[in-house]
Amino acid sequence: MNSINLEAYFENIRKKTGKTPADFKQLAEKKGFVVNGEIAPNIKPTDFFKWLKEDFQLGRGHALAIYHTLKEQGK
């Protein structure tokens, strides 16, 4: 995903949920999905997507944008 697409995704996510990428990182840390700044090795993308769909009604594209961003931040 390029930065233009991510910006558009995150603007839509913010409008829908009121949350920023930093907010989602904090929430993922509280759930144990992110540990020491990285997505935990035992967390599958589908687990992450399911959480975002159930708790925030986000579709796969929006969930993928969040997952991708958190994964890149952990590198």
WOTAKA-V383060 format. One record per run of one state. SS is the DSSP state (alpha for helix, beta for strand, coil for the rest). FROM is the first residue (numbers start at 0). LEN is the number of residues. If there is no record, write none. Layout:
{{SS:FROM:LEN} {SS:FROM:LEN}}
This chain:
{{coil:0:2} {alpha:2:15} {coil:17:3} {alpha:20:11} {coil:31:2} {beta:33:2} {coil:35:2} {beta:37:2} {coil:39:5} {alpha:44:12} {coil:56:3} {alpha:59:14} {coil:73:2}}
